[in-house]
Amino acid sequence: RKDVMKAYKAAVDFFAKKSSKKSNEKSAPYAAEAQFRLYDPAFKKFMTLRFVGNAKKQQKMLLKKAEVLKEVETKYKGILKFKQFDWTLASLYRIGQLYQNFAESMTNADCPPDVKRQARSIGVTPEEVCDEYAFLLEEKAVALEDKAVEAFETTLNKAREFQVANDWTKK
């Protein structure tokens, strides 16, 4: 794995050094793929971040996941500079996956134990408090889902623009 990552880095570096030369057109597809593959570990790390623990820990993880999302999204947007339609589409799709995963992580978060305990102090059942907690998270997740849909629509529109869309995309 380490050697593969070094080879990807070398391909990207080669492209950067030759950026003003005609040979760059031939190396661009390889550099774009290499750059995309170099971001796989960051993408996978993001996808594994979950909201667990008490309310403070979940809030901290939410902020961390938002920070990592922006970092990884910026990386994938950087692949667009290679002007390679297949890796542009792959990057735009990955951005959609980032937002979709974030929204799903929020809606699938467990109700924190300290939130359940607070229910007793305010005279309601833990289920009522947890339902309200889940509702609040789902409300916030809607904006993330919208961004995911927007990214997927952009991917689809670019596919049509590049004329790589199949008949199923026209339905």
C-alpha positions in Angstrom: 0.0 0.0 0.0 2.8 2.4 0.9 4.6 1.8 -2.4 1.4 2.3 -4.3 0.8 5.6 -2.6 4.4 6.7 -3.5 3.7 5.8 -7.1 0.5 7.9 -7.1 2.4 10.8 -5.6 5.1 10.5 -8.2 2.5 10.6 -11.0 1.0 13.8 -9.6 4.4 15.4 -9.1 5.4 14.5 -12.7 2.3 16.1 -13.9 2.9 19.3 -11.9 6.5 19.6 -13.2 5.3 19.2 -16.8 2.3 21.4 -16.4 3.4 23.9 -19.1 4.4 21.2 -21.7 2.5 19.4 -24.4 3.3 16.0 -22.8 1.0 17.0 -20.0 -2.0 16.1 -22.0 -0.9 12.5 -22.0 -0.1 12.4 -18.3 -3.2 14.2 -17.1 -5.5 11.2 -17.0 -2.9 9.3 -14.9 -2.3 12.2 -12.6 -6.0 12.7 -12.1 -6.5 9.1 -11.2 -3.4 9.1 -8.9 -4.7 12.2 -7.1 -8.1 10.6 -6.7 -6.5 7.5 -5.3 -4.4 9.5 -2.9 -7.6 10.9 -1.3 -9.1 7.4 -0.7 -7.7 7.1 2.8 -9.1 10.5 3.8 -12.5 9.5 2.3 -12.6 6.2 4.1 -11.6 7.8 7.4 -14.4 10.3 7.0 -16.9 7.6 6.2 -16.1 5.8 9.5 -16.6 8.8 11.8 -19.7 8.1 13.9 -21.6 10.0 16.6 -21.3 8.0 19.8 -21.1 8.7 23.5 -22.6 11.4 25.5 -24.1 14.7 24.1 -20.8 16.5 24.4 -18.8 13.8 22.6 -21.4 13.7 19.9 -21.3 17.4 19.4 -17.5 17.3 19.3 -17.6 14.5 16.7 -20.2 16.5 14.7 -17.8 19.5 14.5 -14.9 17.2 13.6 -16.8 15.5 10.9 -17.9 18.9 9.5 -14.2 20.0 9.5 -13.0 16.7 7.8 -15.9 17.0 5.2 -14.7 20.5 4.2 -11.1 19.2 3.9 -11.9 16.2 1.8 -14.4 18.1 -0.3 -11.7 20.7 -1.1 -9.4 17.9 -2.1 -11.9 16.4 -4.5 -12.7 19.8 -6.0 -8.9 20.1 -6.7 -9.1 17.1 -9.1 -11.2 19.2 -11.4 -8.1 21.1 -12.5 -6.9 18.0 -14.4 -9.9 18.5 -16.8 -10.4 14.7 -17.1 -14.1 14.0 -17.4 -14.1 10.6 -15.8 -12.2 11.8 -12.7 -14.2 15.0 -12.6 -17.4 12.9 -12.4 -15.9 10.5 -9.9 -14.8 13.5 -7.7 -18.2 15.2 -7.9 -19.9 11.9 -7.0 -17.6 11.5 -4.0 -18.6 14.9 -2.8 -22.2 13.8 -2.9 -21.3 10.7 -0.9 -19.6 12.9 1.7 -22.7 14.9 2.3 -25.0 11.9 2.2 -22.8 10.0 4.7 -22.8 13.0 7.0 -26.6 13.3 6.9 -27.0 9.5 7.5 -24.5 9.6 10.4 -26.7 12.3 12.0 -30.0 10.5 11.5 -28.5 7.2 12.7 -26.9 8.7 15.9 -27.9 7.0 19.1 -29.6 9.0 21.8 -26.9 10.0 24.3 -27.2 8.5 27.8 -27.1 11.9 29.4 -30.0 13.1 27.3 -32.0 10.1 28.5 -31.1 10.9 32.1 -32.3 14.5 31.7 -35.8 13.2 30.7 -36.5 12.1 34.3 -35.5 15.5 35.7 -38.0 17.3 33.4 -40.8 14.8 33.9 -40.9 13.1 30.5 -40.1 9.7 29.3 -36.6 9.0 27.8 -38.4 8.0 24.6 -39.9 11.4 24.3 -36.6 13.2 24.8 -34.8 10.8 22.4 -37.5 11.4 19.8 -37.0 15.1 20.1 -33.3 14.7 19.9 -33.6 12.6 16.8 -36.0 15.1 15.3 -33.5 18.0 15.9 -30.7 16.0 14.2 -32.9 15.1 11.3 -33.8 18.8 10.8 -30.1 19.6 10.5 -29.5 16.6 8.3 -32.0 17.9 5.7 -29.5 20.7 4.6 -26.8 18.0 4.2 -29.1 15.8 2.2 -29.9 18.8 -0.1 -26.2 19.3 -0.7 -25.8 15.6 -1.5 -28.6 15.8 -4.0 -27.1 18.9 -5.5 -23.7 17.2 -5.9 -25.3 14.1 -7.5 -27.3 16.4 -9.8 -24.1 18.2 -10.8 -22.5 14.9 -11.5 -25.4 13.8 -13.7 -25.5 17.1 -15.5 -21.7 16.9 -16.2 -22.2 13.4 -17.5 -24.8 14.6 -19.9 -22.5 17.6 -20.9 -19.7 15.2 -21.6 -22.2 12.9 -23.4 -21.3 9.9 -21.3 -24.8 9.6 -19.8 -26.7 6.4 -20.7 -30.4 6.3 -21.5 -31.2 5.7 -17.9 -30.0 9.2 -17.0 -32.5 10.8 -19.3 -35.5 9.3 -17.5 
